[in-house]
Amino acid sequence: MKFNLRYKYIFIEVISFLYVVLFVYAAVSKLLDFENFRVQLGQSPLLSAFAGVIAWIVPALELFIALLIVSKRWKIIGLFGALGLMIMFTAYIFIILNYSSFVPCSCGGILEKLGWTEHLFFNLVFIMLAAAGILLLAVGVPKVHLISKPAALASAFLLTVLFSIGIVALLFMLSEDIIHHRNNFVRRFPGNAVKVNDIDLKFSSYYFAGASKDKIYLGSHTAPLLVTMLDTALQNKNEFKIHPNRTDFLFQSVQIRVSPPNFYLIDGYVPVIFKGNINNWKGFVKWNGSTTFSHYQLMDSLTLAFRSNSNINGESVLGSLHFGSKPKTRFNTSLLQKQIDGIFDVDGTLHYDQDIQKLVYIYLYRNEFIVADSTLNLIYRGKTIDTISKAQIKVTTVASQQEMKFSAPPVIVNKTSAVYKNLLFVNSALLGKYEPTEMWKDASVIDIYDLNTNSYQGSFYIYHIKNEKLKNFFILNDNFYGFIGPYLVHYKLSRKLTNSYQK
């Protein structure tokens, strides 16, 4: 009998020792590499929204439970706490294995080297050890204690299991909802963008003009009549010159739009629209009116969406122009919402995607974008994941020049963007929570939003070239093309980044 009691005591002490070593080591490892631990939690599909709080709670709980286990009086409570925490960790891994394959391990120390399956078995072993230790301790508890009764002990085990799994499941559901629909500026990187190649265009004045199934067309700000055609692999290059039938316009800001088999030569400041065929690149005046505009996008072969200024107060408005045989202009003055001056504060980028027939306008200085239909009717106002909801700009009027100018550098929120099918891609200018600042020295971040569900989908990085940052970009299927200095780069987007494309 004494022999059995002796070995029972040794076994309990060994279990206690293993748990104390495990929890103290894990907690200290997390605290010593706290920033990395918090970044890893920020990438977790269960804990992203609560990473800041949980990063402190987990190591604190581990140390507290270790102290309980060391205490002879509270040892059984400590083992129940250890059992519950290990069940939480195991439930976490189970969800990771079944619902995600990109989340990094957030354990710290040597445990971080374990694979997910190995980590699962490791946790299961410790769960069995904790359960064995509790059963051995319960046998020696005086009968006056409730825990000595089998029914009470079984209920305690059941409640611990249900509570632990329930907490993890609840965190998962809440975090996913917050990240996708009420994000508090925590980015996820579910997949990669892998660089395929790049091409040196020699100049940094190029912009995206349009595309066909296997061709990309570029325009140039310094050579407004020059069209550069590339294949989608950026291997072959051809150049064409547009021949307009009239050159008597005082052009100020001519740009090219290509929508095969047609091309358009547009200057909203004059204003005039040429249209022609890419077979001969001869352009003919299709429209010459009185409405000036900027930030324009073709919605179909004879309709243009644009941003203009109101004749009443000079503030920016969105409109559309049908330039067929019977030209017609339409405005919606309520789409752009004034915060400060109605001009600088509503500055942004206009997009239109013909696949989903939606107009998207994303503000430059605030975390908001507008989604409207082709007739300029508002569908909804969406939010990007950053937290700047009001434009942080200061505008002053220079009386001598009768001009309005910035009196201080503005805070840019959404630098550049692109729309392809139902996804909005945004080059953000702001660092999110729990992100390594080192990455911002080497790369630009692109955030993805699903326009159908008005939800954040994830982010990826595009790396600088020779200290030159991403200036502009466009998306074609699962291909990312970006202008970085004089280079046009080509990245292939992983399926995890594009799996939200509308079928």
N, C-alpha and C positions, 0 to 999 in steps of 0.2 A: 504493500500500500504506500509506504514511504517512498519506495522507488518510483512508483507512478506519479506521486505528488511532486517529486523532485524533477522528473522529466517534463511534467506539465508546466512547472514553474519556468524551467529552462526554455521550453518551446514558446511560452508567452513572452518571455524576455527577448528571445531572438526576433519574434515578430515585431515587438515594440521597437527594438533596436533598428531593424530594417526600415520601418516606417519613419522613425526619427531621422535616420541618415537620408532617406529618400526625400522627405519633405524639406528638411533644412538645406540640403544640397540644392534642390530644385528652386526653393525660394531665394537663396543667396545668388544662384546663377541668374535668375530673372532680375533681381535688383541690381546686380553688377552690370548687366547688359540691358538696362531698363528700356532705353530708347528703341533698341532692336526688338525687344519683346513686345512693346506697345505697337510698333509698326506691323509685326506679325499678326497681332490680334486685330488690327485694323483691316487686314486682308481676309479675315475669317468670315465665312458666310453666316456664322452663328453669332458672332460677337462684334462685328464692325461698328455698329451704332453705339456700343457700350464699352469700346476698347479703353477709353481713358479711365473709367472707373474700375473695370475688371482687372486692368493691369496692376492696380494696387491691391484689390481685394484678394486675388488668388495667392500671391506670396504671403500676404498677411494671414490668410486662413491656414496655409500650410504651416507657418511658424506657430500659430495658436494651437493647432491640432497636435503638433509635435510636443508642445508644452503639456497639453492634457495627457498625452500618452506617457510622458515621463513621470507624471504625478501618479502615485499609487492609488490615491483616492478617486481620481477622475479618469483612470486608465480606460475603463470600459466605455465612457462617454467619448473619449478621444478616439477609440477604435471605431465606434459608430460614425464619428465625424470623418475618419479616414476612409471608412467603407463608402460613405455617401459621396465624398470628393472623388474617389476613384471610379465610382459608378458614373458620376458626371463626366469625368474625362473619357470614359469608355463610350458613353452615349455620344459625346462630341465626335469621337473618332468614327463611330458607326455612321453618323450623318455625313461626315467628310467623305468616307469611303463610298457612300451610296449616292450622294448628291453633288459632290465636287471633287475635282482632282487637281486643283491648282493651289489650294491653301497650304502655306508652309507650316511646319510644326512650330508650336509656340511653347515648348517645354523648357528650353534652355539647357546648356551643358551637354553632357554626352548623350542624354536622351534625345536630343535633337537629331542625332545621327541615325536613330532607328527609323526604319520604314514604317509606313502606316500599319501594315499587317503585324509586323513585329511589335509595334507599340501596343496594338490591341491585345495581343497575347500577354505582353508584359503587364498590362493593367489587369487582365483577368486573373493572373497569378496572384497579384497583390490583393485583389478582391477576395479570393479564396483564403488568403492568409488572414485578412482582417476578420472574415466570417469565422474562421477557426479559432482565432484569438478570443473573439466575443463569446463563442460557445464554451470554451474552456474556462473563461472567467465567470460566466453565468453559473456554471456548475458549482463553483466555490462560494457563490453569494448566499448569505443566510436566507432561509425561507421566508423571513418576514418582508424581504424586499420583493417588489412587484416583478422585477426582471428575472427572478428565479423561476417564475411560473412559465411553463412551455407556451401557453397561449399568448401571454404578454410578450415573450421573447420573439415569437413568430410575428406578432403584430408590429413589433419594433423593426424587425427586418423588412417587412412588407412596406411599412411607411417610409423607411429610409430609401428603398428602391424606387418607389413611386414618386416621392418628393424629388429625388435627385434627377430622375429622367424627366419629370415634369418641368423642373427649372430649366433644363437644357432645351427642351422642346419649346417652351415659352420664349426663351431668349432667341431661338432660331426664328420663330414666326414674327416676333416684334422687330428684330434686327433687319430681316429681309424687307419687311414693309417700310421701315424707316429709310433704309438705304435706297430703295428703288423709287419711293414716292415722297419721302420727307427727309431727304438726305441732309445730314449736318456737316457736309464737306469732308466725307471720308471716301477716298477713292478705292476702287477694286481693280485689280489687274488680272482678269480671268484667263487671258490668252496673250500671245505674243504677235508682234508685227516683225517679220523677218526681212531684212534687207536683201533684195535680189541684185540690184545694180544701180548705177547712176550714170548720168551723161553730163559732160561739161558743155553748157550752152554758150560759154565765153562771156555772156552778159547777164545781168540780174534784172533785166527789164521785161522778161517774159511773163505771160499770164495764160491761164487755161481758157481756150476759146470754144471748145466743143469736142465731141468724140463720136465715132461710129463704132461698129462692132469690133473692128480690129485696128482702128486708127485714132490717133490723138492729134488735135489741132491746137497750136499755140499762136497767140498774138504777141506783139511787142509794143511797149509804150514809146520806145524811141524810133521804131520803124512801123508806123501805124498801118501801112498797106501791105506789110509782109506777113505771110502765113507760113508757119513751120509745121510740117506734117511728120509725125513719128509713128512707128508701129508700137503696139502696146508693150513690147519687150524692150523698147528704146534702142533697137539695133540699127534700124534704117531711118534715114532722115532726108526729107525733101523740102524745098522751099518754093513758094509761089508768091506772085505779086498780084494784088487786086487792082483792077482797072475800072475805076468809077467813071460813069458817063458824064459827070459834072465835077469840076474842081474849083468852082467859083465860090464855094462856101468858106467862111473864115473858121475853119475847124479849130477846136480847142481841146477836145478830149475824145478822140476817135478810138473806138474799140471794135473788135471783130467778134461775132458770134457765129459758130458753125453748127448747123443742124442738118446733116446730109439728107437730100442732095442740095440743100440751100445754104447760103451764107449771108450774113448781114453785116453791113458797115454802119455803125450807129454813133452819133454824137448828140447827146441830150442837151448840150449847152447851145447848139446852133439854132434849132434842133432839126435833125434830118435822119432818115433811115434809107439806106441803100439795100437792095436785095439782088442776089444773083445766084448762079449755079456753080458748084465747085468743079464742074467739068472744064469751064473756061475762065472762071474767076473774074467775069465781067459783071460789075455792079450797076444797077439802075435805080434812080430815085423812086422809092415806093411811097414815101410820105415826107412832107416838109410843112410843118405846122408852126404854131405859136407857143405850145406848151413845152417849157424846158423841164428837164428831169435828169436824174442820176440814179446810180445803183439799180440798174435795170436787168431783167431776165426775161427771156422768151418763154411764153406759156404755150404757144402753138405757132404755126407758120405765119400768122397775121396778127398775133396779140402779144403785147409787151406789158409786163408789170414793172413799176418803177417807183422811185421816191422823188417827190417834187416839193415845192413850197407853196403855201396857201397865198392866194391873191389878197386875202383879207388881213391876216396878221403876220405873214411871212414864215410861219412855223411849218415844219416838215410834215408832209402827209404822204400816204401811199395811194397809188392810183394804177389804172390800167389803160392801155391804148390799143384800140383795134385800128390797124392801119390798112384795112382793105379798101374796096371801092367807095365805101361810105365810112370814113374815119369817125371814131367815137371815143371820147375820153370819159373815164369814170374815176371818182375819188371816194375814199372812205376816210373821213377826217377823224374818226374815233379809234382807229387801229393803233396809231402811235400815241402813247400817253405821256404828256408833258410832266416833268418833275421840277425843272428849273427855268429853262428858256424855250423849250420846244424845238430847239435846233441842234445844239451840241449834245444835250442830254439824251436825245433820241437817236443819235448817230448809231449806225449798225450796218449789218450785211443782209442783203436780200437774196433769197434762194427760191427756186421753183423746181419741183420734180414732176415730170410728166407721168411717171408710173403711178403715183398716188394722187396726182392732180391737186397738190397742196402747195400753198405759198407759205414760206417760212421767213420771218424777219427776226434776227437775233441782235439784241442790243450790245453795243460795245462797252458801255460803262456800268451795266447793272446785270444782275443774274436773272434775266428774263428773255423769253423768246415768244413770238406770236405765230400761231398757226391759223391760216385762213384758207378758204376755198378759192377757186379760180375766178369767182365773181366778187372777191374781196369781202366776203362775209366771215366774220370771226368764228373760228371753231373752238379755240381755247387759248389761254395764255399759260405757257409753261415756265418752269424754273430750272435754271442750271444749279449744280450742287453747291456752288460757293455761296457766301452769305451776304454779299453786297447787294442789297435790294434798292438802294438809292444811289444815283450817279454821284460820285465824289469828284466834282469838277468845280472850278471857279472861273467864271466868265466875266470879262470887262469890255466896255465899249471904248474904242479909240476914236475920240471925237474928230481929230484931225484927218483921219482916214475914213471915218464913218464906217468902221468895221468892228465886229465883235471877235474877240480873241480870248484864248485861255490866259488867265493871269497866273496860273500855276500848273505844273504838269498833272494831267488827269490820271486817275487810277483806272487802268484798263483791266477789264474782267474777261471778256471773250475776244481774243485777238483776231482770229480768223476762223472760218467754218466752212462746212460743205454739207450738202444733203444728197443722199443716194437712196432711192426707194423710200422706205419708211424710217431710215436712220439719219439722225443729225449728228455730225461729227464737229466737235468744237475744240480749237486750240486754246486752252485756258492759259491765262497769264498769272494765275495765283496758285500758291502752294497750299495743298490740302493738309488736313490733320494727319499726324503720324507718318508723314512722308520724309524720306531722307533728303536733306537739302543738297547733298552732293549730286543727286540726279539732275537737279535743275541747272547745274553748271555744264552738264554734258548733253542734255536732251530736252525736247519739248514734249508736253503731255497732251494727248488727244482724248477727250471724253466723248462717250457715245450715249445718245438718248434715242429711245424708241418713240416716234411721233404718234404711233397708233395707241400706245398705252400711256403716253406721257410719263415715262419712267427712265431712270438712269440705268444703263446696262453694263458699264465698265469703262476702263481706260487702257491706254497703251502709250509707249514712248517712241519718239522719233529722234534719232541722235543727230547732233550738230556735225557740221563738216568744216574743219579748219576754223573753228570759233564762229562760224556763221550759223545763225539760228533759222528755224523754219519761218518762212515769210508768208507762204500761201500753199494751198494744197487742193486736191480733188480726189474723188473716189470713183472707181469703176469696178463693179462687182466686188471681188475680194482683193482688189489692188488699190494701194495707196500711192499717190504720186505727189511729191512735195517739192516746192521751189526753195532751195537753201543756197543763198548767194547766187553764183552763176550755175549751180548744179540743179538738175532735175533728178530726184531720187525715186526709186521704185521699191516699195515694200509689199510683201504678201501678208495679208491678214489671216490669222488662224480662224478656224471654224467657230471657236468659242467667242470670237469677237463679232462675227457676222451671222450667228445662228438666229438672230432676231429679224433678219430680213423677211419682209412680207412675202409669203409664198405666192 
